[in-house]
Amino acid sequence: MSLQEEIYNQLKKAIIYGELSPGEKLNELDFAKKLSVSRTPVREAFRRLQV
């Protein structure tokens, strides 16, 4: 599983389990720091969630 896929799954679970509030603004840099990754895989995961 790719890093982008892992991040996508983590974000998806956080949304499903209510760890992120409805309407909460998601920040690439904050998530990248929290997950200790660069912004690129986080950005790609965000894009995938928007579709």
VMD Tcl script that builds the backbone (N, CA, C; Angstrom):
set m [mol new atoms 153]
animate dup $m
set s [atomselect $m all]
$s set {name element resname resid chain x y z} {
  {N N MET 1 A 0.848 -1.171 0.000}
  {CA C MET 1 A 0.000 0.000 0.000}
  {C C MET 1 A 0.899 1.241 0.000}
  {N N SER 2 A 0.572 2.192 -0.842}
  {CA C SER 2 A 1.383 3.404 -0.951}
  {C C SER 2 A 1.139 4.330 0.244}
  {N N LEU 3 A 2.060 5.241 0.444}
  {CA C LEU 3 A 1.929 6.225 1.520}
  {C C LEU 3 A 0.664 7.056 1.327}
  {N N GLN 4 A 0.405 7.463 0.099}
  {CA C GLN 4 A -0.796 8.255 -0.194}
  {C C GLN 4 A -2.050 7.471 0.163}
  {N N GLU 5 A -2.055 6.193 -0.136}
  {CA C GLU 5 A -3.195 5.323 0.172}
  {C C GLU 5 A -3.392 5.208 1.683}
  {N N GLU 6 A -2.301 5.067 2.425}
  {CA C GLU 6 A -2.379 4.979 3.886}
  {C C GLU 6 A -2.951 6.266 4.476}
  {N N ILE 7 A -2.487 7.403 3.978}
  {CA C ILE 7 A -2.975 8.691 4.476}
  {C C ILE 7 A -4.443 8.867 4.122}
  {N N TYR 8 A -4.804 8.505 2.906}
  {CA C TYR 8 A -6.208 8.561 2.490}
  {C C TYR 8 A -7.074 7.747 3.448}
  {N N ASN 9 A -6.648 6.532 3.762}
  {CA C ASN 9 A -7.420 5.671 4.656}
  {C C ASN 9 A -7.512 6.254 6.062}
  {N N GLN 10 A -6.434 6.861 6.551}
  {CA C GLN 10 A -6.452 7.485 7.875}
  {C C GLN 10 A -7.422 8.663 7.909}
  {N N LEU 11 A -7.388 9.499 6.883}
  {CA C LEU 11 A -8.303 10.641 6.822}
  {C C LEU 11 A -9.751 10.182 6.702}
  {N N LYS 12 A -9.974 9.179 5.883}
  {CA C LYS 12 A -11.319 8.642 5.691}
  {C C LYS 12 A -11.874 8.106 7.011}
  {N N LYS 13 A -11.065 7.357 7.748}
  {CA C LYS 13 A -11.493 6.833 9.048}
  {C C LYS 13 A -11.782 7.967 10.028}
  {N N ALA 14 A -10.936 8.993 10.025}
  {CA C ALA 14 A -11.145 10.134 10.926}
  {C C ALA 14 A -12.476 10.815 10.631}
  {N N ILE 15 A -12.841 10.889 9.379}
  {CA C ILE 15 A -14.127 11.485 8.993}
  {C C ILE 15 A -15.273 10.569 9.419}
  {N N ILE 16 A -15.161 9.293 9.117}
  {CA C ILE 16 A -16.228 8.331 9.424}
  {C C ILE 16 A -16.479 8.235 10.929}
  {N N TYR 17 A -15.422 8.215 11.723}
  {CA C TYR 17 A -15.562 8.049 13.167}
  {C C TYR 17 A -15.727 9.366 13.922}
  {N N GLY 18 A -15.907 10.463 13.190}
  {CA C GLY 18 A -16.201 11.744 13.825}
  {C C GLY 18 A -15.029 12.415 14.511}
  {N N GLU 19 A -13.815 12.011 14.168}
  {CA C GLU 19 A -12.636 12.647 14.744}
  {C C GLU 19 A -12.421 14.038 14.154}
  {N N LEU 20 A -13.029 14.285 13.010}
  {CA C LEU 20 A -13.007 15.603 12.379}
  {C C LEU 20 A -14.433 16.136 12.393}
  {N N SER 21 A -14.587 17.368 12.806}
  {CA C SER 21 A -15.920 17.962 12.909}
  {C C SER 21 A -16.448 18.354 11.541}
  {N N PRO 22 A -17.772 18.250 11.349}
  {CA C PRO 22 A -18.365 18.719 10.088}
  {C C PRO 22 A -18.045 20.197 9.878}
  {N N GLY 23 A -17.612 20.531 8.690}
  {CA C GLY 23 A -17.274 21.912 8.370}
  {C C GLY 23 A -15.878 22.332 8.800}
  {N N GLU 24 A -15.168 21.438 9.483}
  {CA C GLU 24 A -13.814 21.749 9.930}
  {C C GLU 24 A -12.898 21.922 8.724}
  {N N LYS 25 A -12.101 22.978 8.743}
  {CA C LYS 25 A -11.155 23.197 7.651}
  {C C LYS 25 A -9.947 22.289 7.854}
  {N N LEU 26 A -9.581 21.614 6.785}
  {CA C LEU 26 A -8.443 20.704 6.836}
  {C C LEU 26 A -7.232 21.390 6.220}
  {N N ASN 27 A -6.129 21.339 6.918}
  {CA C ASN 27 A -4.916 22.015 6.490}
  {C C ASN 27 A -3.851 20.976 6.141}
  {N N GLU 28 A -3.355 21.050 4.911}
  {CA C GLU 28 A -2.338 20.093 4.445}
  {C C GLU 28 A -1.122 20.057 5.358}
  {N N LEU 29 A -0.621 21.225 5.690}
  {CA C LEU 29 A 0.599 21.300 6.484}
  {C C LEU 29 A 0.393 20.706 7.876}
  {N N ASP 30 A -0.738 21.004 8.510}
  {CA C ASP 30 A -1.022 20.456 9.839}
  {C C ASP 30 A -1.074 18.929 9.810}
  {N N PHE 31 A -1.766 18.381 8.814}
  {CA C PHE 31 A -1.853 16.928 8.708}
  {C C PHE 31 A -0.495 16.327 8.382}
  {N N ALA 32 A 0.261 16.968 7.521}
  {CA C ALA 32 A 1.588 16.460 7.168}
  {C C ALA 32 A 2.479 16.395 8.408}
  {N N LYS 33 A 2.441 17.438 9.225}
  {CA C LYS 33 A 3.239 17.443 10.459}
  {C C LYS 33 A 2.751 16.363 11.421}
  {N N LYS 34 A 1.440 16.248 11.565}
  {CA C LYS 34 A 0.861 15.255 12.478}
  {C C LYS 34 A 1.248 13.832 12.075}
  {N N LEU 35 A 1.294 13.575 10.777}
  {CA C LEU 35 A 1.604 12.238 10.269}
  {C C LEU 35 A 3.087 12.052 9.933}
  {N N SER 36 A 3.877 13.106 10.115}
  {CA C SER 36 A 5.320 13.074 9.830}
  {C C SER 36 A 5.617 12.682 8.386}
  {N N VAL 37 A 4.908 13.338 7.471}
  {CA C VAL 37 A 5.111 13.112 6.039}
  {C C VAL 37 A 5.170 14.467 5.340}
  {N N SER 38 A 5.518 14.446 4.054}
  {CA C SER 38 A 5.506 15.687 3.285}
  {C C SER 38 A 4.068 16.042 2.919}
  {N N ARG 39 A 3.890 17.222 2.387}
  {CA C ARG 39 A 2.545 17.681 2.039}
  {C C ARG 39 A 1.971 16.977 0.811}
  {N N THR 40 A 2.821 16.484 -0.067}
  {CA C THR 40 A 2.340 15.902 -1.324}
  {C C THR 40 A 1.378 14.729 -1.126}
  {N N PRO 41 A 1.710 13.711 -0.336}
  {CA C PRO 41 A 0.742 12.618 -0.175}
  {C C PRO 41 A -0.540 13.065 0.530}
  {N N VAL 42 A -0.428 14.043 1.408}
  {CA C VAL 42 A -1.617 14.582 2.083}
  {C C VAL 42 A -2.491 15.304 1.062}
  {N N ARG 43 A -1.875 16.094 0.214}
  {CA C ARG 43 A -2.610 16.822 -0.826}
  {C C ARG 43 A -3.341 15.845 -1.748}
  {N N GLU 44 A -2.663 14.784 -2.148}
  {CA C GLU 44 A -3.282 13.787 -3.023}
  {C C GLU 44 A -4.443 13.080 -2.321}
  {N N ALA 45 A -4.296 12.794 -1.046}
  {CA C ALA 45 A -5.382 12.166 -0.285}
  {C C ALA 45 A -6.571 13.115 -0.187}
  {N N PHE 46 A -6.319 14.402 0.047}
  {CA C PHE 46 A -7.399 15.399 0.091}
  {C C PHE 46 A -8.132 15.436 -1.246}
  {N N ARG 47 A -7.384 15.448 -2.325}
  {CA C ARG 47 A -8.011 15.473 -3.658}
  {C C ARG 47 A -8.898 14.255 -3.864}
  {N N ARG 48 A -8.405 13.129 -3.446}
  {CA C ARG 48 A -9.165 11.888 -3.607}
  {C C ARG 48 A -10.453 11.915 -2.778}
  {N N LEU 49 A -10.405 12.507 -1.614}
  {CA C LEU 49 A -11.593 12.599 -0.760}
  {C C LEU 49 A -12.640 13.547 -1.345}
  {N N GLN 50 A -12.208 14.503 -2.139}
  {CA C GLN 50 A -13.135 15.478 -2.719}
  {C C GLN 50 A -13.981 14.883 -3.832}
  {N N VAL 51 A -13.524 13.812 -4.440}
  {CA C VAL 51 A -14.231 13.228 -5.592}
  {C C VAL 51 A -15.448 12.474 -5.166}
}
mol reanalyze $m
mol bondsrecalc $m
mol representation Tube
mol addrep $m
